[in-house]
Amino acid sequence: MAHRSVGPRRSESPRTYLRSTRIIGAVSVLVLGGAIAWDFADDGFWSRHALFTGLVASLIVVAVTVAVLNEVLERRQRERWSVLAQYALFDLVRTARLV
């Protein structure tokens, strides 16, 4: 059983948000690099297997699209929470001055 400390939850660092995006991007680059190396090793494989070529190309495009959308959504969410934190801080300062 893991011991959880009592207190406010700490937000994760921005690096953890980018980790999944970088993993998806790295896998896409590796698959693309493997396909290029395969083409040099077996000349004409991709032209003989057009359906497989189309599927691999589509998967690479989908993976890159998912990585970009994930990054955009995470950035938007971080900005939204940042604005909320600023409003809360301004309200806390205003209340502290009144007290």
MILUMFI-350684 format. One record per residue (C-alpha): x, y negated, z. Coordinates in steps of 0.05 Angstrom, whole numbers, padded with zeros to 5 digits, always signed. Each point is the difference from the previous one (the first is absolute). Layout:
XYZ/...
***
This chain:
+00000+00000+00000/+00029-00067-00021/+00003-00056+00051/-00033-00064-00023/+00018-00064+00034/-00057-00043+00026/-00003-00068-00031/-00010-00035-00066/+00012+00039-00063/+00059-00023-00039/-00007-00008-00074/+00045+00040-00045/+00056-00035-00036/-00010-00022-00072/+00051+00053-00020/-00049+00056+00017/-00052-00031-00045/+00048+00000-00058/+00024+00072+00012/-00058+00034-00037/+00005-00049-00058/+00075+00013-00006/-00010+00075+00003/-00051-00002-00056/+00045-00045-00041/+00061+00044+00012/-00037+00064-00019/-00025-00034-00064/+00070-00022-00019/+00027+00070+00015/-00054+00033-00044/+00014-00050-00056/+00075+00012+00006/-00011+00075-00001/-00043-00005-00062/+00054-00041-00035/+00054+00049+00020/-00043+00058-00023/-00009-00035-00067/+00075-00005-00009/+00010+00073+00020/-00056+00029-00043/-00009-00044-00060/-00072+00001-00025/-00033+00030+00062/-00044-00061+00011/-00021-00004-00072/-00018+00074-00001/-00041-00006+00064/-00041-00063-00012/-00054+00017+00051/+00051+00011+00056/+00035-00064-00021/-00065-00039+00005/-00015+00029+00068/+00068-00016+00028/-00003-00071-00028/-00069-00010+00030/+00022+00025+00068/+00059-00047+00000/-00045-00059-00018/-00050+00019+00054/+00055+00007+00053/+00030-00068-00016/-00069-00032-00001/-00017+00030+00068/+00067-00025+00028/-00012-00070-00025/-00072-00003+00025/+00021+00028+00067/+00052-00054+00007/-00049-00055-00020/-00053+00024+00049/+00050+00007+00058/+00027-00070-00013/-00070-00029-00001/-00017+00036+00065/+00063-00026+00034/-00016-00071-00022/-00071+00006+00026/+00024+00022+00069/+00052-00055+00000/-00053-00053-00011/-00043+00030+00055/+00059+00000+00048/+00013-00074-00016/-00072-00018+00016/+00003+00039+00065/+00065-00035+00019/-00029-00069-00016/-00061+00016+00042/+00044+00024+00057/+00041-00064-00002/-00062-00043-00002/-00031+00037+00059/+00066-00004+00039/+00002-00075-00010/-00071-00007+00026/+00017+00039+00062/
***
